[in-house]
Amino acid sequence: MATVVCVGHTSLDRVFTVEAVVAPPAKVRASSFTEMGGGMAGNAAVAIAHLGGTARFWGPAGDDDIADRMHADFVRHGVDATHMRRCAGKHSSHSAILVDSRGERLIINARGDALGVDADWLPLETLDTPPACDALLADVRWPIGSRTALGAARRAGIPTVLDGDTAEHEVLRELAGLADYCVFSEPGFRSFNGKPAGDADIALGLGEAIALGARVAAVTLGERGCAWLDAAQPGNLHFTPAYAVKAVDTTGAGDAFHGAIALLAAEKVPLEAMFRFASAAAAIKVGRAGARSMPARGEVEQFLTTH
């Protein structure tokens, strides 16, 4: 069983299901309400645990009751959150999420100030001591922690994965250079590349990530699938199509994708199969309500045999 450390953001999500997200001023009735853990690295850790990997979360939180509920949710999903650090005097992140009848969502985030803490407490010495870490995933929400962890993992020869969502251009450039697998969201790719994701710009932008040090660079494009570039085949842009499913809730789909990439990188799965598997995991997640309703390994494998 492969072990993946996930470094970065955890939050508490309060999810309201509505018929439509309307412009204010308005009062809208929710048909359902759910509270669960969230955050990019946090959700990826849950995805890895559901897919059969051993997931460890490393990241800061406040010293508040939100942190208590986030920790409990990690435990419920089988994630080791021993190193979810509760920072004295700081506040945890939390969000209100409106999910409409098409499965699309509006996220209103109150980002906690715990994300401003230093990373000198990370247990980096455990990366290359038993039980070994087989891959490390980091997001862009806690740049100093991600920079520290990605650098340590790379020096230890551990595969590194970056969840390249929206961030400052220079932050994305720095972290991309520390990731073996640099996987952008479409908005994150625009932040990195400064241009829309047309085919020519995709090839150039992903090539830039390769030049900075990534071994594999990719961008997820929603219903259009995923484009990726392998440093071993420069100039050969690959596309993995998305699977057509009825969307219930797109929240967490990208995190399912990134978690699957990290787990399969740890298992040294070939790239084409890796991206197909990650696309299937994200598709299954889209068909379910809740960011942490991640599929099990067998569900993804069965999905791949029938689609």
Residue, then its C-alpha position, 0 to 999 in steps of 0.5 A: m500500500a503506497t503512502v502519500v503525504c499531502v501538504g497544504h490547506t484544510s478547511l471546513d465546508r458548509v454546503f447548501t444545495v439550491e436550485a440556482v445561484v441568483a444575484p443579490p439581493a435575494k433570499v434562496r431556500a436550500s433543499s439540503f445542508t451538509e458540513m464536512g472537511g474541505g481544502m485542496a490538500g485535505n480533499a486529496a488526502v481523503a481521495i487517496a485514502h478512499l482509493g486504498g492508499t495511506a494518506r497523511f495530511w500536513g498543514p496548519a489550522g487554527d486553535d478553534d472548534i473548526a479545527d476539531r471538526m476538521h480533524a474528526d472528519f479526517v479520522r472518519h475518512g481514514v486520513d492520518a492527521t497527526h500533523m494537522r498543526r493547531c496554531a495558537g492564536k490563529h483561525s481555521s479556514h471555512s467556506a460556504i458552498l452553494v451547489d446548484s441543480r447543474g452541479e456547479r458551485l459558488i464557493i465563499n471562502a473565509r481563509g484562515d490566518a493559520l496559512g501564514v505560519d512558518a513551516d519549521w515544524l514539518p516532520l521532514e525527517t520522516l519522509d525517508t525513514p520507515p514507514a517510507c513516504d512514496a509520494l508527496l502532494a502539495d497545494v498552493r494555499w500554503p506556499i512556504g509549507s509547500r515549498t519546504a516540503l516539495g524541496a525536501a521530498r525532491r532531495a530525498g528522491i520522492p516523487t512530488v506532485l503540485d496541485g497548481d490552482t490559482a495563485e500568484h504567478e511567481v508562487l506557481r513558477e517557484l512551486a512548478g520547478l519543485a514538482d515532478y508532476c505539475v498539474f494545473s487547474e484551468p484558472g491556475f494555468r492562466s495564473f501561471n501562463g498569463k493566457p487562455a488555454g488554447d491549444a498552442d498556449i497549452a503546449l507553450g505553457l506546459g513546456e515552460a513548466i517542464a523547463l522550470g523542472a517538472r517531469v510531467a506538466a498537465v492542465t485539467l480542462g473540465e469537460r474538455g478533459c486533460a492536456w499533458l506533456d512529458a519531458a521525455q517526449p518534448g513537443n508531443l502534447h497529449f490529451t486525455p478526454a473527460y468522461a461524460v457523466k451527469a454532474v451532481d456536484t463538481t466540488g472536489a473533482g479536481d482534488a480527486f484528480h490530483g489525489a489519484i495522480a499522486l497515488l499512481a505516481a507513488e505506484k509508478v503507473p505509466l502516464e497514459a493509464m495514470f491520467r485515464f484513472a485520474s479522469a475516471a476518479a474525478a468523473i465519479k466524484v462529479g456524480r456525487a454530492g459532497a467534496r469528500s464523496m470520493p470513489a474507492r479503487g474498485e469503483v474506478e477500475q469498474f468504471l474504466t471497464t464500462h466507459 
